[in-house]
Amino acid sequence: MKIIIKTLEGLEPILAEELKSLLVTDIKILRRAVECEGNWAHIYKCNYQLRTALRVLVPIKSAQVYNNESLYEAIESIDWTAYIREGADFAIDSVVSGEIFTHSKWVVYKAKDAIVDQLRDKYEKRPNINTDDPDIRISLHIQGTQLTVLLDSSGKSLHLRNYKYRNYKAPLNEVLAAGIIKLSGWDHVKILHDPMCGSGTFITEALMQAANIPAGKFIESFAFEKWPEYYEEVWTKVKNSANESIVNPDTEFIASDITPYAVRDVKKNLQKFPFKEKVKIFERDFFKTHGHSNRILFMNPPYNKRVELDDDHSFYKSIGDALKTYWKGSTAWLISGNLEAMKSFGLRSTEKHTLFNGGIESKLYKFELYEGSKKSKHSKPDYRSDRSGNQH
């Protein structure tokens, strides 16, 4: 069957690489999504194991629709008893583009009427709509006249890992943090440090990756468990197989922040994790701390949008100065949505990726913090003799 997995814009290639490890077939990269072919076990694996997935959708109907009547007929033609049990509630979301259908709420309204009318006739009872936490979630995509109806097998967005008890100011999306760590090519061995950790999303996602803890390990339930066609024995096998691959990571993690509340939040958010003792947590001012070599740093500094700064250009310049002064021999990955302030950073990036953080267009920068200049690092050694006759 066809499976469509949604992700954040810019992470599609990372998600495609993840899918290869699940042995699905016919992988195709779309915009903010990846399509593939798989079976029921693959649907369960995608929800439980993919780190850069937001939702796992299964298409059940495609049709051409030209007006409200043909939309109603297309939705009503689906046998909804195959997807919505008697007594279950449901919700619909829609994405529309084109000149015919321009209001997503109106599309949802017409689709709801079609489903309710059919199920009321078959169950002799009107089904309930639940927009907060429905048993069944249905997605409608209309592009021009092309309608696609999909079942959402995830339920809540998969970035909600259910391990966070607290969120400090402007927390990073878990899927975005996981994608950034994967983009970095981190080897799961080099010490990983977030010196402006906030509530610790980089740290928790890095621990999950290094320990091979499934992304959905702490999620209590998924929408597919309430589908009429649900194979509990397959789901149990998928979970057990993934959980058996959890390992004690061969590295150390360091989280630090100037704010005691952030340090408190990181400790709280690690409570469910095995191997949490691998994470060292400190209350420290990044600008007054001498750094280390041979570490990989991940940073999500304030953008001066949701968290205000007195002088954003000076703040970003200070980060760059601290990195090149104290962190020589390490590598820093920094994401920011304040592209103007990054012009004051004072370091040249060796990689740059466009990503979106909470709807804010952002850049992910890689800084290789060499001893000396990049030019001197890659220049040929000088084998001329010194006065003593020794070569250096």
N, C-alpha and C positions, 0 to 999 in steps of 0.2 A: 504494500500500500504506500501511497505518497504521504510524506511527512514534511511539514514546513516548520522550521525552528526560527523564531524571531530573536534578534539581538540588537545591540546598539550600533549605530552607524560608525563604520571604521573597524569594527571587530569581526566582520563577515569572514575574512580569510582565517582568522584564529578559530572561529567556530567550525569552519570546514575542516581544519586540521584535527580538531577534537573529534569530529564525526568519523573521520577515517579510523580512529582507534576503536570505534564501536562496530566496525565492519558493516556499515550500511552501504548501499550502492547508489549509483547515479547522482552523485553530489553536485549540486549546482548553486553557485553563489548568486543571490538576488540582492536587492537593496534592503538593508536592515534585516535580512533573513537568509537562510540557506535551505534549499530543498533537497530531499533525498528519498530513496525507496527503502522501506524496512518492514518489519513485522511487529507483532504486539510486544515482544521482548524489547525491540529497539525503541518503541514508544516509551516503555518504562525506563529503559536505560538513559534515554535522552533527558528525561525529567530528573533522574536521580544522580547522574554523573556529569552532565555537561556544566562547565563552569561559566561559559559565556552565553548561555541561553536565557532568554526572558520568558518565552512561552513555547510550548510544543503543540502545534495545531495539526489536525487531520482533516483534509478537504473531504466533503461528502456530497457536494453538488456544484455543478457549473451550469450556467444558463445565460442566454442573452435576454436582457430586460430593457424595455423601451419606455415604460411608464409605470405608474403606481399599480395598475391592474396586472401587468405581466410580472411585476415584482411579487405581488401577493400570490399569484398563481404558481410561480416558481418555488416559493417557500412552502406553500400549502401542498405541493406535489410530493414533498419528502414525507416518508412515513416516520413521524416523530416518536411513535411508540418504541421504535428501535433505539432511540437515543435518550428519551426522557421517561423514567419510570412513573407509574401512577403515584401521586403524592409528592413527587420531587418538584423543586422550584428551579427557575432558570433566569438567566440574564442574557442580554444581547448587546454587543458593541459593534460599531461599524466604522469603516474608513471608506470615504467616497471621493471620487475625482471625476471631472468631466462636466458637460453642459446640461445633462438631463437630471441627474441626481446631485444636488448641491448641498443638501442639509442631512447630515448623518443622523440627527435625531428623528427626522421624519421617516427615514429608511428603517430605523429601529422600531418606530411606532407601527408601520405597515407590516413588518416581519412578525412582530409580537402578536398582532391581530390574527395573522395567518396561523401561527402555531397554537394560540389559545383557542381559536375556533375549531381546529382539528381535534385537539386533545379533549376539549369539552364534549364534543360529540362522541369520542371513543371511550372516555373514562366517566362520562356523565357527571363531570365535576370540573370546574374551572381551575387550571393550574395557577400557582402563585408566581409572581415576579419578585425576585430578590436581587437587588443591584449591589448589595454589600458583600454577601458571602453565599452565592448561589450553589446549588448542587451541580447544575450544568451551565456552562458558559459557552455561548455561541458567538462566532465572529463572522461578520459579513464584510466582504471587500467588493466594491464596485468601481471598476475603472472604465469610464465611458459607458458602454452597454454590457460589459462583461461582469457577471455576478459570480462570486465564489463564496460558498457557504462552508464554514469550517467549525469543527468542534475543538474546543480548548481543553487539552488533556491535563493541563497544569493546575488550573484554578487561579490562585494568586500568582503574581509575577514571581518567577524563580529567583530574582535577586533578593527576595525576602527569605533568607536562609533560616530564619528562626533561631539564631544564636545570640542576637543582640538584645540585651536588656535595656541598654541606654544608647542614645545617639547624641554626641556632642555637636557643636555648631556645624552646619553645612556638611553632613557626612557624605563620603564618597559612595556611589552606588557599588554594590558588591560585584556585580557583573563587570563593571568598568575596571575596578581594582584587579579582578582576576585576569581580565584581558590585558591590562598593562603589564602585569607580572609575566604573563606568557609572551607578550611582545618583546620583553627584555631579554628572553633567552636565559634567564637565571638557572643555574645548574643545580639548585637545591643543596649546595654545599657551602658556597661563600656566605659569610655572615650577612644577614639582611637587617637593615636598620631603617626605621622611619622616625626621623628626629622632630617631626611636627605631627604626631600620630593622631591627634584628635581622639575619636572613639575607637581607632585601631583597625580600620577596614583593611588596609594593606597588610597588617600583621596577621590578622585572622585568616585572610584569604591565602597568604603565603604559607602559613602553617598547614592549612588544608591541602595545598598542592604538594608540599614537601612530604607530608605524612600520607598522601593519597587518600585523604578523607573525602568521600563523595560529597559533591556540592549540596545534595539534598538530604544529607544525613540527619539533620535536625528538623526537617520539615515534617509535620505531623501527618499530613495526608495530602493526596493529589486528587484532582477532579476525576481522573480516569477510574478511581476506585468506586465511584458512584455511577459509572456507566452500566447499562444493562448487560453489555458484552464486556465482561471483566474477568480476567484469568488470575485468580489469587495465587495459585501455585507457581505460575510464571513470575509474578511480581515478587514472591518470596525468594525464588531462586536468584532473580536479578539482584535483590538487596543483599542476600547472603554472599554471593560471589564478589560483589563490590566491597563489602565490609571485610572480607577475608584478605583483601589486598592492602589494608591499612598497615603502615609500617612506622616504626619510631624514626623520625627524621634525623639525619646525620649532619645537623647544623644547629646554629643558634640564631635567635631573633631578638632584636632590641627595639623597644618602643620607648620614646621619650617625648615629653611635651612640657612647655613652660607652665601650663595650667594644671593645678591639682585635680580639678574636676575631670579633665581628660584622662589623666592617669587612673583615677577612680573608675571611669567608664571602661577603659581597656581591661582592667582586672575583672570587672563585672562581666564583660562580654566574652571572656575566655573561660567562664565557669564550666560550660558543657564540654569543653575540648579535652580529649586525651593529649598527653604530652605538653600540656600548658606550661609545665615547668621549664620548657625550652625557651620561653619568652621572658626576657629580663626587662623590667619596666622601671623607668626613672622619671622623676620630675626634674627637668633640665631646660635651661635657656639655650637654644641652638646657637645663638650669637656669642655666648660666653663659654662654649664647650670646645675643647680641643678634640679634633676628630681622629680618625684612624685610616690606615691604608688597607687595601685589599678587602673592602666591603662594598656592598651594593646598597645604595640608598634609594628609597622611594619617597617622594614628597608631593603633597597636595596643599601648597600654601594658600592663604586667603586670596580671593580675586578682587577684593574691594567691591563686591556686589552683595552677596548675602551676609558676608562678614566685612565690616568697614575697616579701613586702614587710615591712619592719619596722613601718611604720605606714601602712596603705593610705589612710586618710582624709587624712593629711598629705601623702602623695605626690600624690594626685589634686588636692588644693587647690593644691599647688605648680605642677602643670601648668596649671591654670586661671589662676593668678596670672601665670605666665610668658607665656601666650598674650595676655592682655589688656594686659600691660605692654610686650611687645617685638614683637608681631606685628600691630599695628593696620594695617588696610587689607588684611589677608589673610583667607582662609577656611580653617577647620580642620574636617576630618572625623575623628571619633574613634570607634572601636568598643571597647566594654568589656562584660565579663560581670560586673563588680563594680558592681552597681546601687546598693548601699548607699554605697560610696565616692564614686560620682558625685554624691551629694547634697552632698558637700563641695567640688564643683568650682568653684563660685562664678561660673559663667557660664550664661546661659540659652540653650538651643539654639533654633534656628529651624526645624529639622527633626529628626524622630526616627523610626527604623525598627527593627523587631524582627527580628533575625537569629540564627542559631545558629552558634557557633564551637566546633568539636570537641565537639558535643553540649551546650555550655553556652549557655543562653539569654542573648543579649546585646542591647545597644542600639547602634545607629549614630546618632551625634549630629552635627549640623552647627552650627558656631559661626561666625557672621559677626562678625569682629573689627573693629568700627567705630572710627573716630576719634571719641571721645566716646561718648555713649549712643546706642542704637538710636532712641530717641525724638527726639533732636536731629537725627539723620541724616535722618529722614523729616518733620521739621517744616518749615513754610514759612519761607523766608528773611525776615529782618527788614530792610525797606527804609527804616526811619526814618533821618533825617539825623543825623550827628554834629555837633559844635559847629562844624566848619569848613564845614558845608553839603554835604559829600560824602556820598553814600549808600554803605552797606556791607552 
